[in-house]
Amino acid sequence: MNGQTNPPRPIATLTLNPAVDVSYEVPRLVADQKSHATATRTDPGGNGINVGRALHVLGVPAANFCIMAGNAGTLLEKLLEDQIDHVDCERVEGETRINATILEAASEAQYEVTGIGPFVPPEVLSEVLGRFLDRVGGGFGVLSGSVPPGVPTDIYGEMVRRVRECGGLAVVDAHGALLRQSLALRPFLIKPNRYELSLLLEKEVPRIEDVAEEARLLVRQGIDYVCVSLGAEGALLAGPKGAFLAKPPPVVVKCTVGAGDSMVAGLIAAFSRGEGPEEALRLAVACGSGTAAQPGTAIFTAGQLRELLVRTEVSALEI
């Protein structure tokens, strides 16, 4: 977004548990009664899919690998046609999950229910992972989101190792055991939110200073970059050149689904073009803010970005 002409490094995303995302806006939820929606959306979903959608808006080519099943999978493929670059899908029995987001106007609360996903046989998993690694090469491999039944929780750790062996850079955006078991393999980038970081550390990180200290410790353990999203406070990025804090531009938040994935896309887009951490964080926060300002499970648009970038403040942290 800054006029650089460096060709981007190859990017591949892996979404083992994609979804059809359905969102409903309702005046109020009433127990045991129908709540009539005032607006609905149906979008392709799953963290890696959302990263691919955001990269597509940014004009950064990416190959996107996923596993689909059943009629919901067919719908998902149809929804992806205009929203993503190259898609490589493997089919299994069962049904792709359907996720629901409910936005209640009366309380301004957001409720999310996620599905389970189909069982993935080992031979299918092996085939998808092999094609994903072939495409990553010396570029970026994005390992993002939950995994369906049949996939072990150490899968991202294993894939970080294999991406590194291919000469690539692994990006992990997950939480719980999926994230924890990948850290020892030293991914290039991780992007927990504050809550996910607290679960990883098994302690609270209430202050920016706490977040910065813990992010720096993770960098010293061999992770190149640690980006922690902080909601209305923006995001922090720690790396070999220090730590930076981005304050988000003022937007009216409508739905936060996909905002973190948009941030990951912004970081990867910038790093793939050889940009520095300050530029990467600025783009990431602008992308995330743009998505949060969209209705339902929509993501930011290219038209939003110029103003959002100008209004995103990034500063080096001395704490």
C-alpha atoms as a printed R data frame, in Angstrom:
    type eleno elety resid chain resno       x       y      z
1   ATOM     1    CA   MET     A     1   0.000   0.000  0.000
2   ATOM     2    CA   ASN     A     2   3.029   2.319  0.194
3   ATOM     3    CA   GLY     A     3   4.085   2.224 -3.445
4   ATOM     4    CA   GLN     A     4   6.781  -0.440 -3.130
5   ATOM     5    CA   THR     A     5   7.314  -2.523 -6.243
6   ATOM     6    CA   ASN     A     6   9.004  -5.553 -4.677
7   ATOM     7    CA   PRO     A     7   7.290  -8.728 -5.911
8   ATOM     8    CA   PRO     A     8   5.605 -10.469 -2.970
9   ATOM     9    CA   ARG     A     9   6.913 -13.784 -1.690
10  ATOM    10    CA   PRO     A    10   4.607 -16.775 -2.320
11  ATOM    11    CA   ILE     A    11   1.782 -17.197  0.184
12  ATOM    12    CA   ALA     A    12  -0.336 -20.256  0.915
13  ATOM    13    CA   THR     A    13  -3.100 -20.567  3.508
14  ATOM    14    CA   LEU     A    14  -4.266 -23.803  5.114
15  ATOM    15    CA   THR     A    15  -7.857 -24.106  6.361
16  ATOM    16    CA   LEU     A    16  -8.500 -27.613  7.638
17  ATOM    17    CA   ASN     A    17 -11.899 -26.699  9.093
18  ATOM    18    CA   PRO     A    18 -13.566 -24.096  6.835
19  ATOM    19    CA   ALA     A    19 -17.146 -22.992  7.346
20  ATOM    20    CA   VAL     A    20 -20.163 -21.297  5.928
21  ATOM    21    CA   ASP     A    21 -20.591 -18.232  8.146
22  ATOM    22    CA   VAL     A    22 -24.153 -17.031  8.684
23  ATOM    23    CA   SER     A    23 -24.852 -13.831 10.606
24  ATOM    24    CA   TYR     A    24 -28.136 -12.473 11.937
25  ATOM    25    CA   GLU     A    25 -28.932  -9.011 13.229
26  ATOM    26    CA   VAL     A    26 -31.833  -9.119 15.679
27  ATOM    27    CA   PRO     A    27 -33.464  -6.465 17.883
28  ATOM    28    CA   ARG     A    28 -33.440  -8.739 20.935
29  ATOM    29    CA   LEU     A    29 -33.014 -12.417 21.813
30  ATOM    30    CA   VAL     A    30 -35.936 -13.759 23.843
31  ATOM    31    CA   ALA     A    31 -35.724 -17.179 25.461
32  ATOM    32    CA   ASP     A    32 -38.103 -19.770 24.000
33  ATOM    33    CA   GLN     A    33 -39.381 -17.295 21.393
34  ATOM    34    CA   LYS     A    34 -38.550 -16.650 17.737
35  ATOM    35    CA   SER     A    35 -36.291 -13.690 17.110
36  ATOM    36    CA   HIS     A    36 -36.903 -12.206 13.687
37  ATOM    37    CA   ALA     A    37 -33.750 -10.950 11.965
38  ATOM    38    CA   THR     A    38 -33.571  -7.459 10.519
39  ATOM    39    CA   ALA     A    39 -30.579  -8.426  8.346
40  ATOM    40    CA   THR     A    40 -28.689 -11.591  7.438
41  ATOM    41    CA   ARG     A    41 -25.468 -12.476  5.616
42  ATOM    42    CA   THR     A    42 -23.894 -15.670  4.335
43  ATOM    43    CA   ASP     A    43 -20.139 -15.620  3.733
44  ATOM    44    CA   PRO     A    44 -17.290 -18.078  3.279
45  ATOM    45    CA   GLY     A    45 -15.526 -18.620  6.577
46  ATOM    46    CA   GLY     A    46 -12.785 -20.305  8.515
47  ATOM    47    CA   ASN     A    47  -9.721 -18.377  9.643
48  ATOM    48    CA   GLY     A    48  -7.453 -19.298  6.742
49  ATOM    49    CA   ILE     A    49 -10.241 -18.656  4.242
50  ATOM    50    CA   ASN     A    50 -10.740 -15.199  5.755
51  ATOM    51    CA   VAL     A    51  -7.009 -14.508  5.466
52  ATOM    52    CA   GLY     A    52  -7.239 -15.485  1.795
53  ATOM    53    CA   ARG     A    53 -10.265 -13.227  1.282
54  ATOM    54    CA   ALA     A    54  -8.397 -10.290  2.827
55  ATOM    55    CA   LEU     A    55  -5.277 -10.924  0.749
56  ATOM    56    CA   HIS     A    56  -7.485 -10.935 -2.344
57  ATOM    57    CA   VAL     A    57  -8.824  -7.464 -1.424
58  ATOM    58    CA   LEU     A    58  -5.236  -6.297 -0.887
59  ATOM    59    CA   GLY     A    59  -4.287  -7.541 -4.340
60  ATOM    60    CA   VAL     A    60  -1.735 -10.009 -2.940
61  ATOM    61    CA   PRO     A    61  -1.942 -13.424 -4.656
62  ATOM    62    CA   ALA     A    62  -2.274 -16.479 -2.438
63  ATOM    63    CA   ALA     A    63  -3.034 -20.171 -2.869
64  ATOM    64    CA   ASN     A    64  -5.663 -21.423 -0.433
65  ATOM    65    CA   PHE     A    65  -5.899 -25.062  0.631
66  ATOM    66    CA   CYS     A    66  -8.897 -26.504  2.462
67  ATOM    67    CA   ILE     A    67 -11.033 -29.580  3.115
68  ATOM    68    CA   MET     A    68 -14.757 -29.526  2.327
69  ATOM    69    CA   ALA     A    69 -17.697 -31.861  2.634
70  ATOM    70    CA   GLY     A    70 -21.355 -32.250  1.681
71  ATOM    71    CA   ASN     A    71 -23.870 -29.679  0.527
72  ATOM    72    CA   ALA     A    72 -22.495 -27.032  2.856
73  ATOM    73    CA   GLY     A    73 -19.102 -27.537  1.217
74  ATOM    74    CA   THR     A    74 -20.653 -27.053 -2.214
75  ATOM    75    CA   LEU     A    75 -22.217 -23.797 -1.020
76  ATOM    76    CA   LEU     A    76 -18.888 -22.709  0.416
77  ATOM    77    CA   GLU     A    77 -17.121 -23.329 -2.895
78  ATOM    78    CA   LYS     A    78 -19.766 -21.221 -4.643
79  ATOM    79    CA   LEU     A    79 -19.377 -18.384 -2.133
80  ATOM    80    CA   LEU     A    80 -15.615 -18.389 -2.646
81  ATOM    81    CA   GLU     A    81 -15.743 -17.853 -6.402
82  ATOM    82    CA   ASP     A    82 -15.472 -14.054 -6.336
83  ATOM    83    CA   GLN     A    83 -13.791 -13.587 -2.977
84  ATOM    84    CA   ILE     A    84 -10.528 -15.497 -3.090
85  ATOM    85    CA   ASP     A    85  -7.653 -16.446 -5.355
86  ATOM    86    CA   HIS     A    86  -6.609 -19.995 -6.238
87  ATOM    87    CA   VAL     A    87  -8.527 -22.580 -4.154
88  ATOM    88    CA   ASP     A    88  -7.334 -26.183 -3.793
89  ATOM    89    CA   CYS     A    89 -10.046 -28.271 -2.110
90  ATOM    90    CA   GLU     A    90 -10.045 -31.887 -1.011
91  ATOM    91    CA   ARG     A    91 -13.414 -33.581 -0.447
92  ATOM    92    CA   VAL     A    92 -14.342 -35.872  2.450
93  ATOM    93    CA   GLU     A    93 -17.579 -37.436  3.656
94  ATOM    94    CA   GLY     A    94 -19.853 -35.565  6.048
95  ATOM    95    CA   GLU     A    95 -20.684 -31.869  6.091
96  ATOM    96    CA   THR     A    96 -18.647 -28.688  6.210
97  ATOM    97    CA   ARG     A    97 -19.546 -26.849  9.386
98  ATOM    98    CA   ILE     A    98 -21.916 -23.891  9.545
99  ATOM    99    CA   ASN     A    99 -21.104 -21.117 12.021
100 ATOM   100    CA   ALA     A   100 -23.653 -18.628 13.309
101 ATOM   101    CA   THR     A   101 -23.088 -15.084 14.579
102 ATOM   102    CA   ILE     A   102 -25.965 -13.232 16.235
103 ATOM   103    CA   LEU     A   103 -25.745  -9.483 16.749
104 ATOM   104    CA   GLU     A   104 -28.298  -8.253 19.308
105 ATOM   105    CA   ALA     A   105 -29.143  -4.581 18.884
106 ATOM   106    CA   ALA     A   106 -30.639  -4.087 22.356
107 ATOM   107    CA   SER     A   107 -27.449  -5.041 24.188
108 ATOM   108    CA   GLU     A   108 -24.954  -4.513 21.335
109 ATOM   109    CA   ALA     A   109 -23.726  -8.009 22.233
110 ATOM   110    CA   GLN     A   110 -22.265 -10.489 19.772
111 ATOM   111    CA   TYR     A   111 -22.976 -14.218 20.128
112 ATOM   112    CA   GLU     A   112 -21.089 -16.876 18.176
113 ATOM   113    CA   VAL     A   113 -21.756 -20.588 17.740
114 ATOM   114    CA   THR     A   114 -19.242 -22.660 15.793
115 ATOM   115    CA   GLY     A   115 -19.809 -26.058 14.229
116 ATOM   116    CA   ILE     A   116 -17.637 -29.159 14.457
117 ATOM   117    CA   GLY     A   117 -16.699 -30.132 10.908
118 ATOM   118    CA   PRO     A   118 -16.318 -33.508  9.171
119 ATOM   119    CA   PHE     A   119 -13.907 -36.291 10.102
120 ATOM   120    CA   VAL     A   120 -10.704 -36.077  8.052
121 ATOM   121    CA   PRO     A   121  -9.002 -39.422  7.269
122 ATOM   122    CA   PRO     A   122  -5.186 -39.492  7.631
123 ATOM   123    CA   GLU     A   123  -4.619 -40.139  3.932
124 ATOM   124    CA   VAL     A   124  -6.666 -37.078  2.930
125 ATOM   125    CA   LEU     A   125  -4.873 -34.905  5.485
126 ATOM   126    CA   SER     A   126  -1.501 -36.088  4.174
127 ATOM   127    CA   GLU     A   127  -2.473 -35.271  0.582
128 ATOM   128    CA   VAL     A   128  -3.627 -31.732  1.423
129 ATOM   129    CA   LEU     A   129  -0.581 -30.991  3.552
130 ATOM   130    CA   GLY     A   130   1.757 -32.176  0.814
131 ATOM   131    CA   ARG     A   131   0.192 -29.893 -1.798
132 ATOM   132    CA   PHE     A   132   0.208 -26.985  0.651
133 ATOM   133    CA   LEU     A   133   3.931 -27.430  1.352
134 ATOM   134    CA   ASP     A   134   4.728 -27.672 -2.348
135 ATOM   135    CA   ARG     A   135   3.056 -24.298 -2.879
136 ATOM   136    CA   VAL     A   136   4.668 -22.581  0.138
137 ATOM   137    CA   GLY     A   137   8.221 -23.214 -1.020
138 ATOM   138    CA   GLY     A   138  10.322 -20.333  0.295
139 ATOM   139    CA   GLY     A   139   7.285 -18.171  0.988
140 ATOM   140    CA   PHE     A   140   4.728 -17.864  3.776
141 ATOM   141    CA   GLY     A   141   2.630 -20.763  5.058
142 ATOM   142    CA   VAL     A   142  -0.407 -19.624  7.055
143 ATOM   143    CA   LEU     A   143  -1.654 -22.166  9.605
144 ATOM   144    CA   SER     A   144  -4.868 -20.772 10.985
145 ATOM   145    CA   GLY     A   145  -8.002 -21.725 12.884
146 ATOM   146    CA   SER     A   146  -9.427 -24.849 14.469
147 ATOM   147    CA   VAL     A   147  -9.017 -28.406 13.229
148 ATOM   148    CA   PRO     A   148 -11.783 -30.959 12.553
149 ATOM   149    CA   PRO     A   149 -12.133 -34.466 14.012
150 ATOM   150    CA   GLY     A   150  -9.317 -36.780 12.975
151 ATOM   151    CA   VAL     A   151  -6.625 -34.075 12.993
152 ATOM   152    CA   PRO     A   152  -4.161 -34.143 15.948
153 ATOM   153    CA   THR     A   153  -3.580 -31.027 18.041
154 ATOM   154    CA   ASP     A   154   0.153 -31.066 17.318
155 ATOM   155    CA   ILE     A   155  -0.505 -30.607 13.589
156 ATOM   156    CA   TYR     A   156   0.550 -26.937 13.487
157 ATOM   157    CA   GLY     A   157   3.781 -27.692 15.303
158 ATOM   158    CA   GLU     A   158   4.539 -30.418 12.769
159 ATOM   159    CA   MET     A   159   3.698 -28.075  9.904
160 ATOM   160    CA   VAL     A   160   5.897 -25.275 11.280
161 ATOM   161    CA   ARG     A   161   8.785 -27.731 11.194
162 ATOM   162    CA   ARG     A   162   8.005 -28.850  7.642
163 ATOM   163    CA   VAL     A   163   7.525 -25.292  6.357
164 ATOM   164    CA   ARG     A   164  10.896 -24.369  7.843
165 ATOM   165    CA   GLU     A   165  12.520 -27.400  6.193
166 ATOM   166    CA   CYS     A   166  11.155 -26.158  2.852
167 ATOM   167    CA   GLY     A   167  12.834 -22.803  3.421
168 ATOM   168    CA   GLY     A   168   9.534 -21.072  4.186
169 ATOM   169    CA   LEU     A   169   8.153 -18.944  7.006
170 ATOM   170    CA   ALA     A   170   5.281 -20.314  9.095
171 ATOM   171    CA   VAL     A   171   2.510 -18.100 10.463
172 ATOM   172    CA   VAL     A   172   0.338 -19.547 13.240
173 ATOM   173    CA   ASP     A   173  -2.964 -17.981 14.247
174 ATOM   174    CA   ALA     A   174  -4.622 -20.400 16.646
175 ATOM   175    CA   HIS     A   175  -5.132 -20.830 20.350
176 ATOM   176    CA   GLY     A   176  -4.946 -23.477 23.049
177 ATOM   177    CA   ALA     A   177  -2.998 -26.643 22.328
178 ATOM   178    CA   LEU     A   178  -2.718 -25.858 18.609
179 ATOM   179    CA   LEU     A   179  -0.724 -22.709 19.385
180 ATOM   180    CA   ARG     A   180   1.116 -24.012 22.439
181 ATOM   181    CA   GLN     A   181   2.484 -27.075 20.648
182 ATOM   182    CA   SER     A   182   3.799 -24.979 17.765
183 ATOM   183    CA   LEU     A   183   5.901 -22.534 19.798
184 ATOM   184    CA   ALA     A   184   8.910 -24.790 20.346
185 ATOM   185    CA   LEU     A   185   9.239 -25.112 16.544
186 ATOM   186    CA   ARG     A   186   9.702 -21.326 16.276
187 ATOM   187    CA   PRO     A   187   7.156 -20.022 13.764
188 ATOM   188    CA   PHE     A   188   7.921 -16.758 11.988
189 ATOM   189    CA   LEU     A   189   4.789 -15.055 13.317
190 ATOM   190    CA   ILE     A   190   2.024 -15.730 15.817
191 ATOM   191    CA   LYS     A   191  -1.027 -13.514 16.359
192 ATOM   192    CA   PRO     A   192  -2.955 -14.232 19.544
193 ATOM   193    CA   ASN     A   193  -5.442 -11.763 20.942
194 ATOM   194    CA   ARG     A   194  -5.053 -10.686 24.547
195 ATOM   195    CA   TYR     A   195  -7.376 -13.422 25.844
196 ATOM   196    CA   GLU     A   196  -5.585 -16.123 23.854
197 ATOM   197    CA   LEU     A   197  -2.235 -14.847 25.132
198 ATOM   198    CA   SER     A   198  -3.485 -15.054 28.717
199 ATOM   199    CA   LEU     A   199  -4.609 -18.657 28.135
200 ATOM   200    CA   LEU     A   200  -1.213 -19.495 26.669
201 ATOM   201    CA   LEU     A   201   0.631 -17.951 29.618
202 ATOM   202    CA   GLU     A   202  -1.934 -19.127 32.203
203 ATOM   203    CA   LYS     A   203  -2.025 -15.627 33.683
204 ATOM   204    CA   GLU     A   204  -3.658 -12.278 33.022
205 ATOM   205    CA   VAL     A   205  -1.960  -9.543 30.983
206 ATOM   206    CA   PRO     A   206  -4.096  -6.512 31.887
207 ATOM   207    CA   ARG     A   207  -1.666  -3.721 30.951
208 ATOM   208    CA   ILE     A   208   0.046  -2.859 27.670
209 ATOM   209    CA   GLU     A   209   3.327  -3.169 29.571
210 ATOM   210    CA   ASP     A   210   2.445  -6.754 30.509
211 ATOM   211    CA   VAL     A   211   1.604  -7.634 26.924
212 ATOM   212    CA   ALA     A   212   4.846  -6.079 25.674
213 ATOM   213    CA   GLU     A   213   6.961  -7.931 28.228
214 ATOM   214    CA   GLU     A   214   5.437 -11.305 27.412
215 ATOM   215    CA   ALA     A   215   5.636 -10.708 23.658
216 ATOM   216    CA   ARG     A   216   9.332  -9.834 23.966
217 ATOM   217    CA   LEU     A   217   9.949 -13.038 25.948
218 ATOM   218    CA   LEU     A   218   8.385 -15.071 23.147
219 ATOM   219    CA   VAL     A   219  10.596 -13.295 20.603
220 ATOM   220    CA   ARG     A   220  13.660 -14.139 22.689
221 ATOM   221    CA   GLN     A   221  12.557 -17.783 22.579
222 ATOM   222    CA   GLY     A   222  12.978 -17.781 18.802
223 ATOM   223    CA   ILE     A   223   9.700 -16.497 17.324
224 ATOM   224    CA   ASP     A   224  10.467 -13.691 14.854
225 ATOM   225    CA   TYR     A   225   7.295 -11.671 15.402
226 ATOM   226    CA   VAL     A   226   4.529 -11.725 17.995
227 ATOM   227    CA   CYS     A   227   1.458  -9.622 17.239
228 ATOM   228    CA   VAL     A   228  -1.158  -9.314 19.978
229 ATOM   229    CA   SER     A   229  -4.503  -7.792 19.033
230 ATOM   230    CA   LEU     A   230  -5.958  -5.632 21.806
231 ATOM   231    CA   GLY     A   231  -9.463  -4.790 20.625
232 ATOM   232    CA   ALA     A   232 -10.246  -1.099 20.997
233 ATOM   233    CA   GLU     A   233  -6.650  -0.471 22.183
234 ATOM   234    CA   GLY     A   234  -5.253  -1.577 18.812
235 ATOM   235    CA   ALA     A   235  -2.420  -4.074 18.520
236 ATOM   236    CA   LEU     A   236   1.160  -4.635 19.605
237 ATOM   237    CA   LEU     A   237   3.905  -6.118 17.441
238 ATOM   238    CA   ALA     A   238   7.182  -7.315 18.961
239 ATOM   239    CA   GLY     A   239  10.110  -8.434 16.837
240 ATOM   240    CA   PRO     A   240  13.869  -8.176 16.353
241 ATOM   241    CA   LYS     A   241  13.669  -4.381 15.937
242 ATOM   242    CA   GLY     A   242  11.725  -3.800 19.143
243 ATOM   243    CA   ALA     A   243   8.042  -3.440 19.928
244 ATOM   244    CA   PHE     A   244   5.449  -1.187 18.314
245 ATOM   245    CA   LEU     A   245   1.940  -0.193 19.303
246 ATOM   246    CA   ALA     A   246  -0.767   0.781 16.818
247 ATOM   247    CA   LYS     A   247  -3.803   2.772 17.869
248 ATOM   248    CA   PRO     A   248  -6.771   1.942 15.637
249 ATOM   249    CA   PRO     A   249  -8.638   4.554 13.630
250 ATOM   250    CA   PRO     A   250 -12.040   5.479 15.067
251 ATOM   251    CA   VAL     A   251 -14.715   3.273 13.508
252 ATOM   252    CA   VAL     A   252 -18.198   2.157 14.482
253 ATOM   253    CA   VAL     A   253 -17.732  -1.518 15.297
254 ATOM   254    CA   LYS     A   254 -20.492  -3.669 13.795
255 ATOM   255    CA   CYS     A   255 -19.052  -7.187 14.027
256 ATOM   256    CA   THR     A   256 -15.598  -8.461 14.967
257 ATOM   257    CA   VAL     A   257 -15.763 -11.795 13.114
258 ATOM   258    CA   GLY     A   258 -12.825 -11.939 10.719
259 ATOM   259    CA   ALA     A   259 -11.078  -8.843 12.103
260 ATOM   260    CA   GLY     A   260  -8.161 -10.864 13.459
261 ATOM   261    CA   ASP     A   261  -7.842 -12.754 10.178
262 ATOM   262    CA   SER     A   262  -7.747  -9.450  8.309
263 ATOM   263    CA   MET     A   263  -4.925  -8.359 10.591
264 ATOM   264    CA   VAL     A   264  -2.965 -11.509  9.748
265 ATOM   265    CA   ALA     A   265  -3.458 -10.786  6.042
266 ATOM   266    CA   GLY     A   266  -2.188  -7.230  6.485
267 ATOM   267    CA   LEU     A   267   0.929  -8.417  8.301
268 ATOM   268    CA   ILE     A   268   1.720 -11.075  5.707
269 ATOM   269    CA   ALA     A   269   1.026  -8.763  2.769
270 ATOM   270    CA   ALA     A   270   3.482  -6.199  4.136
271 ATOM   271    CA   PHE     A   271   6.169  -8.687  5.133
272 ATOM   272    CA   SER     A   272   5.895 -10.496  1.783
273 ATOM   273    CA   ARG     A   273   6.731  -7.193  0.056
274 ATOM   274    CA   GLY     A   274   9.741  -6.617  2.288
275 ATOM   275    CA   GLU     A   275   8.174  -3.850  4.366
276 ATOM   276    CA   GLY     A   276   9.213  -3.224  7.963
277 ATOM   277    CA   PRO     A   277   7.324  -3.955 11.195
278 ATOM   278    CA   GLU     A   278   5.860  -0.461 11.556
279 ATOM   279    CA   GLU     A   279   4.352  -0.556  8.072
280 ATOM   280    CA   ALA     A   280   3.155  -4.126  8.618
281 ATOM   281    CA   LEU     A   281   1.423  -3.253 11.881
282 ATOM   282    CA   ARG     A   282  -0.201  -0.161 10.392
283 ATOM   283    CA   LEU     A   283  -1.643  -2.172  7.507
284 ATOM   284    CA   ALA     A   284  -2.749  -4.962  9.846
285 ATOM   285    CA   VAL     A   285  -4.672  -2.652 12.181
286 ATOM   286    CA   ALA     A   286  -6.237  -0.750  9.278
287 ATOM   287    CA   CYS     A   287  -7.436  -4.041  7.762
288 ATOM   288    CA   GLY     A   288  -8.787  -5.304 11.089
289 ATOM   289    CA   SER     A   289 -10.575  -2.026 11.813
290 ATOM   290    CA   GLY     A   290 -12.108  -2.022  8.353
291 ATOM   291    CA   THR     A   291 -13.494  -5.510  8.876
292 ATOM   292    CA   ALA     A   292 -14.866  -4.665 12.327
293 ATOM   293    CA   ALA     A   293 -16.784  -1.786 10.717
294 ATOM   294    CA   GLN     A   294 -18.483  -4.114  8.218
295 ATOM   295    CA   PRO     A   295 -21.874  -5.766  8.804
296 ATOM   296    CA   GLY     A   296 -22.006  -9.416  9.805
297 ATOM   297    CA   THR     A   297 -19.197 -11.567  8.465
298 ATOM   298    CA   ALA     A   298 -18.157  -9.222  5.643
299 ATOM   299    CA   ILE     A   299 -14.539  -8.039  5.470
300 ATOM   300    CA   PHE     A   300 -12.974  -4.674  4.692
301 ATOM   301    CA   THR     A   301 -12.982  -3.179  1.225
302 ATOM   302    CA   ALA     A   302 -10.120  -1.660 -0.742
303 ATOM   303    CA   GLY     A   303 -11.971   1.660 -0.750
304 ATOM   304    CA   GLN     A   304 -11.808   1.891  3.035
305 ATOM   305    CA   LEU     A   305  -8.098   1.324  3.392
306 ATOM   306    CA   ARG     A   306  -6.555   4.619  2.309
307 ATOM   307    CA   GLU     A   307  -8.317   6.667  4.990
308 ATOM   308    CA   LEU     A   308  -7.905   3.946  7.622
309 ATOM   309    CA   LEU     A   309  -4.158   3.772  6.981
310 ATOM   310    CA   VAL     A   310  -3.777   7.529  7.366
311 ATOM   311    CA   ARG     A   311  -5.694   7.459 10.657
312 ATOM   312    CA   THR     A   312  -3.838   4.485 12.171
313 ATOM   313    CA   GLU     A   313  -1.126   5.699 14.556
314 ATOM   314    CA   VAL     A   314   1.969   3.535 15.119
315 ATOM   315    CA   SER     A   315   4.659   4.310 17.700
316 ATOM   316    CA   ALA     A   316   7.711   2.525 19.051
317 ATOM   317    CA   LEU     A   317   7.360   1.300 22.615
318 ATOM   318    CA   GLU     A   318  10.031   2.271 25.101
319 ATOM   319    CA   ILE     A   319   8.468   0.291 27.938
